[in-house]
Amino acid sequence: MGLSAVEGLEQEHRLISRVVRLLPVVRRNVEAGTVDEQVLSDIAEFFSVYTDGCHHAKEEDLFFPMLLQRGVSSKGCPVGTLRLEHQQGRNIVKALNTATSKHRAGDPKAAGTISAILRDATELYTDHVWREDYLLFPMSGKVLLDTDREVLVKDFAEVQTKFGSAFQDKYEALVEKLEKELGDAAGSDGNTEDISATRRQKECACPQGLMAVND
């Protein structure tokens, strides 16, 4: 039996989280004077193509609309908040590409900008993955019908087909390359998903409960 739609999204989160765990390492390197523009380019590509182009597309075009059909509100937490965070992620990628280009052109302020962007990216994606894993996905289990889940599996498979059979392998290989290049330093910060867990539970949780439904 294949993965459910939610299990597929969770699996993609694991790969995304592996990149997020590398961001503090890259930031330390930048602050120490080592700006690896290829690493920054690889990170920007991963978040732009894999995270936003594929993963977020499944959520925004298919998963969220299915939840709205079952009475979940499009505004507020969780869906409205998650859509906003998706846009924030796009802004971060754009800013990272711009700052990297400025560094390549010799802008002395670019390294500081890159460091700040990497900090913002770490916070955004860490909280975003937590919000989906522990709020959105459990909520979906309460509101989606079995037929909804079957449709999502089929539709997700069609999205994946558009990206090609080598898509997942390509980005898993990219992540493995980044981990190898950045070395064991990635483990010195511990598991990014565990950082500030109490803060995320307070700040990421829906203030009016797990689910916002339409009136």
C-alpha positions as CSV (number, residue, x, y, z in Angstrom):
1,M,0.0,0.0,0.0
2,G,1.4,3.4,-1.0
3,L,1.7,6.5,1.1
4,S,-1.3,8.6,1.9
5,A,-1.3,12.3,0.8
6,V,-0.4,13.5,4.3
7,E,2.3,10.9,4.7
8,G,3.8,12.1,1.4
9,L,3.8,15.7,2.6
10,E,5.4,14.6,5.9
11,Q,8.1,12.7,4.0
12,E,8.9,15.8,2.0
13,H,9.1,17.7,5.3
14,R,11.9,15.4,6.5
15,L,14.0,16.4,3.4
16,I,13.1,20.1,3.9
17,S,14.1,19.9,7.6
18,R,17.5,18.4,6.7
19,V,18.2,21.6,4.7
20,V,16.9,23.8,7.5
21,R,19.3,22.1,9.9
22,L,22.1,23.2,7.7
23,L,21.2,26.9,7.6
24,P,22.8,27.8,11.0
25,V,26.0,26.2,9.8
26,V,26.0,28.2,6.6
27,R,25.3,31.3,8.6
28,R,28.2,30.8,10.9
29,N,30.5,30.3,7.9
30,V,29.2,33.5,6.4
31,E,29.8,35.4,9.7
32,A,33.3,33.9,9.8
33,G,34.1,35.3,6.4
34,T,33.4,32.3,4.2
35,V,30.6,33.0,1.7
36,D,30.1,29.9,-0.5
37,E,28.0,31.3,-3.3
38,Q,27.4,27.8,-4.8
39,V,26.0,26.5,-1.5
40,L,23.8,29.6,-1.3
41,S,22.6,29.0,-4.8
42,D,21.9,25.3,-4.1
43,I,19.9,26.3,-1.0
44,A,17.9,28.9,-2.9
45,E,17.1,26.3,-5.7
46,F,16.0,23.7,-3.2
47,F,13.6,26.1,-1.4
48,S,12.3,27.5,-4.7
49,V,11.9,24.4,-6.8
50,Y,11.4,21.5,-4.3
51,T,9.8,23.3,-1.3
52,D,7.7,25.9,-3.1
53,G,7.4,24.6,-6.6
54,C,6.4,21.1,-5.7
55,H,5.6,20.7,-2.0
56,H,3.8,24.0,-1.5
57,A,2.0,23.7,-4.8
58,K,0.4,20.4,-3.7
59,E,-0.8,22.2,-0.5
60,E,-2.0,25.4,-2.1
61,D,-3.6,23.9,-5.2
62,L,-5.0,20.7,-3.8
63,F,-4.7,20.1,-0.1
64,F,-5.9,23.4,1.2
65,P,-8.9,23.6,-1.2
66,M,-10.0,20.2,-0.1
67,L,-9.9,21.3,3.5
68,L,-12.0,24.4,2.6
69,Q,-14.6,22.1,1.1
70,R,-14.9,20.4,4.5
71,G,-15.5,23.6,6.4
72,V,-12.0,24.8,7.3
73,S,-11.7,28.6,7.1
74,S,-9.4,30.1,4.4
75,K,-8.6,32.9,6.9
76,G,-6.5,32.8,10.1
77,C,-4.9,29.7,11.5
78,P,-4.0,27.3,10.1
79,V,-4.7,27.7,6.4
80,G,-4.5,31.5,6.1
81,T,-1.3,31.6,8.2
82,L,0.3,28.8,6.2
83,R,-0.4,30.6,2.9
84,L,1.2,33.7,4.3
85,E,4.3,31.7,5.3
86,H,4.5,30.2,1.9
87,Q,4.7,33.8,0.5
88,Q,7.3,34.7,3.1
89,G,9.4,31.8,1.9
90,R,9.2,33.0,-1.7
91,N,10.3,36.5,-0.5
92,I,13.2,34.9,1.4
93,V,14.4,33.0,-1.6
94,K,14.2,36.1,-3.8
95,A,16.2,38.1,-1.2
96,L,18.8,35.4,-0.8
97,N,19.4,35.3,-4.6
98,T,19.6,39.1,-4.7
99,A,22.1,39.3,-1.8
100,T,24.2,36.5,-3.3
101,S,24.4,38.4,-6.6
102,K,25.4,41.6,-4.7
103,H,28.1,39.6,-2.9
104,R,29.4,38.3,-6.2
105,A,29.6,41.9,-7.4
106,G,31.7,42.9,-4.5
107,D,29.1,44.6,-2.2
108,P,30.7,44.7,1.3
109,K,27.3,44.7,3.0
110,A,26.0,41.6,1.3
111,A,27.5,39.1,3.7
112,G,25.6,40.7,6.6
113,T,22.4,40.7,4.6
114,I,22.9,37.0,3.8
115,S,23.4,36.1,7.4
116,A,20.1,37.9,8.4
117,I,18.3,36.1,5.6
118,L,19.6,32.7,6.7
119,R,18.4,33.5,10.3
120,D,15.0,34.4,9.1
121,A,14.8,31.3,6.9
122,T,15.7,29.0,9.8
123,E,13.0,30.5,12.0
124,L,10.3,30.5,9.2
125,Y,10.8,27.0,8.0
126,T,11.3,25.5,11.4
127,D,8.0,27.0,12.7
128,H,6.2,26.3,9.4
129,V,7.0,22.6,9.4
130,W,6.0,22.3,13.0
131,R,2.7,24.1,12.4
132,E,1.8,21.7,9.6
133,D,3.0,18.5,11.3
134,Y,1.4,19.1,14.6
135,L,-1.6,21.3,13.7
136,L,-2.7,21.0,10.1
137,F,-2.1,17.4,9.4
138,P,-3.9,16.1,12.6
139,M,-6.7,18.5,11.8
140,S,-7.0,17.1,8.3
141,G,-7.5,13.6,9.8
142,K,-10.6,14.8,11.5
143,V,-12.3,16.6,8.6
144,L,-11.3,14.8,5.4
145,L,-13.4,11.9,4.1
146,D,-11.9,8.7,2.8
147,T,-12.9,9.7,-0.7
148,D,-11.1,13.0,-0.3
149,R,-7.9,11.2,0.7
150,E,-8.2,9.0,-2.3
151,V,-8.5,12.0,-4.6
152,L,-5.5,13.7,-3.0
153,V,-3.3,10.7,-3.5
154,K,-4.2,10.6,-7.2
155,D,-3.8,14.4,-7.7
156,F,-0.5,14.4,-5.8
157,A,0.8,11.6,-8.0
158,E,-0.1,13.7,-11.1
159,V,1.8,16.7,-9.7
160,Q,4.8,14.5,-9.1
161,T,4.6,13.1,-12.7
162,K,4.8,16.6,-14.1
163,F,8.2,17.1,-12.4
164,G,9.5,13.8,-13.7
165,S,10.6,10.5,-12.3
166,A,14.1,11.8,-11.4
167,F,12.8,14.8,-9.4
168,Q,12.9,13.4,-5.9
169,D,16.2,11.6,-6.4
170,K,17.7,14.9,-7.8
171,Y,16.9,16.8,-4.6
172,E,17.7,14.1,-2.2
173,A,21.2,14.0,-3.9
174,L,21.4,17.8,-3.6
175,V,20.7,17.6,0.1
176,E,23.2,14.8,0.6
177,K,25.8,16.9,-1.3
178,L,25.2,19.9,1.0
179,E,25.4,17.8,4.1
180,K,28.7,16.3,2.9
181,E,30.1,19.7,2.0
182,L,29.2,21.3,5.2
183,G,30.5,18.4,7.2
184,D,29.9,17.4,10.8
185,A,29.3,21.0,11.9
186,A,25.7,20.5,11.0
187,G,25.2,18.3,14.0
188,S,26.6,20.9,16.5
189,D,23.3,22.8,16.7
190,G,21.3,19.6,17.5
191,N,18.0,18.9,15.8
192,T,16.5,22.1,14.4
193,E,13.0,20.8,14.9
194,D,13.7,20.6,18.7
195,I,14.9,24.2,19.1
196,S,12.5,26.4,21.0
197,A,9.8,23.7,21.1
198,T,8.0,25.5,23.9
199,R,8.0,28.8,22.1
200,R,6.6,27.2,19.0
201,Q,3.8,25.4,20.9
202,K,2.7,28.8,22.3
203,E,3.2,30.9,19.2
204,C,2.3,28.5,16.4
205,A,-0.9,27.0,17.9
206,C,-4.2,28.4,16.8
207,P,-5.3,30.7,19.6
208,Q,-9.0,29.6,19.2
209,G,-8.2,25.9,19.0
210,L,-6.9,23.6,16.4
211,M,-9.4,24.3,13.6
212,A,-10.9,27.5,12.2
213,V,-14.1,26.6,10.4
214,N,-16.4,28.7,8.2
215,D,-19.6,30.0,9.7
